[in-house]
Amino acid sequence: MSVLPLVFTSGWASGVNAYAVVLLLGVFGRTGLSDDVPQTLQRPEVLIVASLLLLCEAVADKIPYVDSVWDAAHTVVRPLAGAWVGALLAGQSGSLPDVAAGLLGGSTALASHGVKAGTRMAVNSSPEPFSNFVLSVAEDLGVAGVVSFAMFHPVAAAVVAAVLLAGGLVTLWFLVSRIRRFLRRRTRRREERRLASRVPGPPG
């Protein structure tokens, strides 16, 4: 079977939580539960780094506004991770050119990252902080569930990932007004800080 469904699924998941994808795939390979995981992802140093970065993401992703800063910093990281994992999976199976798999994984990761980052902006326009925590936990569980499912049923998992991506894009469309509100609020705060920095202190 072509590795295409697994590349697509891992790309979608990488756009949401790239470190979880690398760690999960590596664990599945190291434990012998899957023969489709490249040796590169099973290396101890890769698993250790992925675990540490996953812990950082688990904290930052649940704090209002910090999550959006984290997302902005990962606008390049997540698509690159999706492309890297996709190319490795293709090289392992030999059924899909590495470049094509990298492009598919990277573009899918970019799309799902856009959904995640935009949704977080919309959530951050709300004054209560609990929705960030709930949404982050749901994303973590979703990535873990879909990637694990993909190890045994890659085609079905790819369909689930495609539905989630399409649903996220549609939801993002309806959240445009809240995203604009978040951006206006952030711009206003930056302007307030800039003006405050120009205010002279009391004479000594």
C-alpha atoms as one frame of an Amber mdcrd trajectory, in Angstrom:
protein
   0.000   0.000   0.000   1.197   3.509  -0.782   2.517   5.545   2.111   0.484
   8.522   0.866  -2.287   8.279   3.537   0.261   8.148   6.360   2.149  11.139
   4.928  -1.062  13.146   4.716  -2.114  12.225   8.253   1.292  12.956   9.749
   1.329  16.274   7.879  -2.025  17.288   9.323  -0.939  16.250  12.813   2.412
  18.054  12.488   0.584  21.310  11.838  -1.152  20.895  15.190   1.671  19.420
  17.301   4.809  18.448  15.414   6.721  17.254  18.471   3.952  14.839  19.429
   4.019  13.358  15.923   7.775  12.757  15.996   7.599  11.262  19.483   4.613
   9.012  18.738   6.068   7.674  15.503   9.407   7.079  17.183   7.802   5.188
  20.059   5.760   3.043  17.679   8.947   2.177  15.814  11.090   1.545  18.905
   8.491  -0.739  20.478   8.101  -2.758  17.291   4.417  -1.926  16.894   5.041
  -0.626  13.386   7.591  -1.429  10.691   6.751   1.719   8.725   8.640   4.130
  10.987  12.069   5.221   9.679  15.093   4.565  11.882  15.835   8.285  12.059
  12.670   8.892  14.080  13.562   6.030  16.437  16.952   7.404  17.470  17.202
   8.091  21.233  18.406  11.666  20.788  15.474  12.447  18.499  13.006  11.035
  21.026  14.617  12.940  23.911  14.560  16.277  22.092  10.995  15.690  20.910
   9.928  14.858  24.481  11.481  18.029  25.911   9.981  20.256  23.229   6.624
  18.529  23.653   6.668  19.443  27.351   7.395  23.067  26.450   4.536  23.072
  23.968   2.183  21.429  26.467   2.694  24.402  28.801   2.855  27.269  26.300
  -0.109  25.980  24.321  -2.479  26.332  27.269  -1.710  29.927  28.279  -3.755
  32.710  26.613  -1.702  34.895  24.252   1.418  32.850  24.959  -0.108  30.176
  22.724  -0.412  32.652  19.842   3.202  33.732  20.276   4.206  30.067  20.259
   2.138  29.480  17.115   3.765  32.437  15.373   7.212  31.068  16.196   6.201
  27.687  14.748   4.829  28.957  11.452   7.982  27.636   9.802   8.794  24.801
  12.222   5.553  22.839  11.840   5.457  22.782   8.009   9.154  21.865   7.926
   8.499  19.062  10.406   5.603  17.809   8.304   7.781  17.849   5.192  10.661
  16.122   6.996   8.495  13.355   8.424   6.744  12.875   5.073  10.041  12.550
   3.215  11.346  10.065   5.785   8.202   7.948   5.524   8.443   7.948   1.735
  12.100   6.956   1.869  11.237   4.106   4.217   8.504   2.676   1.981   9.929
   3.469  -1.438   6.407   3.821  -2.854   6.420   7.624  -3.165   9.189  10.068
  -4.190  10.726  11.859  -1.220  10.193  15.306  -2.699   6.516  14.670  -3.429
   5.969  13.304   0.082   7.778  16.291   1.575   5.621  18.717  -0.359   2.441
  16.907   0.649   3.397  16.681   4.314   4.624  20.267   4.457   1.634  21.818
   2.702  -0.830  19.826   4.802   1.002  20.859   7.971   0.917  24.496   6.874
  -2.843  24.318   6.321  -3.573  22.697   9.691  -1.175  25.102  11.410  -3.110
  27.991   9.893  -6.340  26.550  11.279  -4.825  26.096  14.726  -3.201  29.536
  14.882  -6.325  31.293  13.598  -8.572  29.437  15.999  -6.345  30.387  18.920
  -6.507  34.043  17.911 -10.289  33.831  17.936 -10.297  32.125  21.328  -7.931
  34.736  22.748 -10.436  37.463  21.890 -12.542  36.053  24.737 -11.696  37.280
  28.265 -11.992  33.865  29.950  -8.854  31.659  29.969 -10.404  28.187  30.217
 -11.232  27.680  26.542  -7.507  27.722  25.690  -6.851  24.830  28.070  -9.810
  22.796  26.814  -8.928  23.393  23.163  -5.278  22.505  23.731  -6.153  19.230
  25.473  -8.590  18.368  22.667  -5.858  19.029  20.073  -3.341  16.871  21.949
  -5.797  13.991  22.266  -6.822  14.368  18.630  -3.237  14.190  17.387  -2.443
  11.201  19.595  -5.597   9.375  18.528  -5.340  10.018  14.803  -1.606   9.244
  14.550  -2.049   6.036  16.569  -5.010   5.062  14.392  -2.926   5.754  11.271
  -0.348   3.171  12.314  -2.905   0.406  11.856  -5.513   1.923   9.515  -3.704
   4.572   7.411  -6.464   5.122   4.846  -9.236   5.528   7.407  -7.014   7.834
   9.486  -6.290   9.953   6.413 -10.039  10.343   5.841 -10.466  11.446   9.458
  -7.599  13.927   9.105  -9.086  15.303   5.886 -12.483  15.773   7.553 -10.875
  17.513  10.532  -8.855  19.787   8.250 -11.879  20.696   6.136 -13.990  21.279
   9.242 -11.267  23.453  10.718 -11.047  25.580   7.578 -14.808  26.086   7.555
 -14.802  26.974  11.252 -11.961  29.403  10.672 -14.035  31.179   8.048 -16.774
  31.842  10.583 -14.230  33.049  13.152 -12.745  35.774  10.955 -14.415  38.581
  12.895 -13.043  37.324  16.213  -9.575  36.936  14.721  -9.696  40.550  13.544
 -10.748  41.578  17.047  -7.730  39.756  18.480  -5.373  41.443  16.008  -6.828
  44.883  16.763  -6.448  44.271  20.483  -2.837  43.172  20.049  -2.060  46.223
  17.911  -3.650  48.490  20.509  -1.583  46.946  23.294   1.609  47.403  21.333
   0.724  51.041  20.720  -0.028  51.568  24.417   3.323  50.059  25.392   5.101
  52.204  22.823   3.462  55.376  24.126   4.157  54.395  27.736   7.836  53.952
  26.963   7.965  57.518  25.651   6.485  59.050  28.788   9.322  60.759  30.691
   9.846  59.740  34.316   9.611  62.172  37.252  12.506  64.617  37.612  15.258
  63.407  39.906
